[in-house]
Amino acid sequence: MNGADIDVVDTLDELSRQTVTAWLQSAPSHGLRKTRLRVVAAFLRWLHAAEPALGLLAVTGAEVDHYCAALAGGLAGGQGVSRPLANATVTRKRAILTSLYAFAWRSGALRTSQRAAKAAEDSNSGTSGGFTRDERRLLRRGIARLAADGRSTEAAAVALLEATGACVDVLATVAPQDFRLVADGDREHLVIVIHTSHDDFVAYPVPSAVHSLVRALCHGRPAAEPILRRDNSKAIDQEWVSTALIQAAIAGGLPEQQAICLDPRMLRLHTPNG
């Protein structure tokens, strides 16, 4: 790894440094760790110049937006980019930074006391999983937008997460054989059958908006083959689902500073498989 990039991370306060280090170590490959380090070090250099008093864990979506806008327009001042970057490159860098803040939320490093208090209040008033009705509405809108952008796997994963509250390990095993058509008079409803931690099965209705996505993902697959796979054909994991959830929320209109605090476990309406 680049020694200069490591030195930048080492200048962080203890909590931020430990969080970044743990996030880097959670990457499944050496190549991804190098990419993450390079992206976060470049962001820190920009942050130190643009907002010298702002700590890494105090960053909001506004700063990430400003940084990505600077990348798209070309950074000046010797900060590592001399020309505008392609939109796809900026999107990848944003996704990596989003991954960092999602990890910080899951590890407890990101201070979200106001959101936690709001989630507790919502829970006490009958809103399940720390999501308000408005947040769920925006999330569903974002799912539709991901699907419209051709990101059918991410859209289906978030839709099934929102519909079932299943843990990521269960979502990763969902296969064509887990879907059923249930007759209701002259209509048929698509349901997904989830195996719970209590050695039982629970059926949940699949949102009508994603029926076509689910059917397309199931088409031509063996009955027991998982339908949710990353671009490299590997199984989805907590980080992948977290990133998809955050991106769906942002696409639906949830403010980014709220969206980066979302975690799949906040949608645990029920308790399928733990």
Helices and strands as residue ranges (DSSP letters): H 3-10, H 14-25, H 30-50, G 56-58, H 61-73, H 87-107, H 113-124, G 128-130, H 133-148, H 152-164, H 168-171, G 176-178, E 179-184, E 187-195, E 201-205, G 208-210, H 211-218, H 238-252, H 256-259, G 264-267
